[in-house]
Amino acid sequence: MTLETVVEDIKEQARARAEEVREEAEAEAEEIRSEAEADAEEIREEILEDADRQIAQEREQKLSSAKLEAKQARLEARREVLQSVRADVEDEVATLSGDDREELTEALLTVAAEEFGSDASVSVYGRGDDQELIEELLTEYDEYEYAGEYDCLGGIVAESDESRVRVKNTFDSILDEVWEDNLREISDRLFEQ
């Protein structure tokens, strides 16, 4: 065997070994690339899932917010309608006249008189426009006198220093009571669904 043959064998072995190392390196690189692609796909899926969750959460929040705003707007509109109806009722009550006004005022005075003793001195207040009517009704009661104006839709406020009793029988107070007692029914009738 000659030196050239030995050199050639060594070169051949080196080439074979180099080819083997290159193939191993390519296989390892392919494995690393495959793992990296798999990791990248997994990360991409996680990012997409997170984005979908965030979108769904934001959509739900906006939907809830919109529903709340709509509900508040409906409630505000209902409140405004109820206030308008209440104002209309107050206008109707304030403009009662003639026998209706006289009968209601007389009934409220009678109920108030039951709270005072027969010998009590009672001061009666009422709406300025009703002074003449109240004074006429008071002629039926001893020791009762018209004492002045009271800011109300009608009716009377009676008080006595002796008994320290004050009775507020105004159209306003009756309306307040009726309104509170029937507000749900009024609302249901106005806003039937």
C-alpha positions, 0 to 999 in steps of 0.5 A: 500500500502506498502512501497515496493509497493511504492518503486517498483512504483517509480522504475518503473516510474524511469525506464520508465522515463529513457527509455523515456529519452534514446529514446529521446536522441537516437532520438536527436543523430540520428537527429544530426548524420543525419544533420552532414552527410547531412552537410558533404555530402554538404561540400563534393559536394562543395569541388568536385565542386571547384575541378572540377572548378579548374581542368577546369580552369587549363585545359583551362589555359594550353590549352590557353598557349599551343595554344599561344606557338603553334601560336608563334612557327608558327609565328617564323617559318614563320618569319624564312622562310620569312628571308630565302626567303629574303636572297635568293632574296638578293643573286639573286639581288647581283649576277645579271650580264651582261645586266640585271645589267647594265640596272637596274643600268642605270635606277636607275642613270637616275631616280636619275639624274632627282633630280639634276639640269643640272649644278650640280656637283654630286658624285655617289657612288656604290658597289665596284664591280660595279665601272667600270660599274658606271664609264662607265655609268657616261660618259653620264653625265657632272659633275658626277663622281664616288666618291667611294664605298657604301655598297649595293647590287647594284645601286647607291647613288648620292649626290650634295653639291650644292643642298644638295640632296641625292638620294639613288637608290640602289637595296637594297632600291628598294628591301626594298620598294617592300618587304614591299609593297608585304609582305602580298602577299608573306606571303600568297603565301608561307603559303597558308592554 
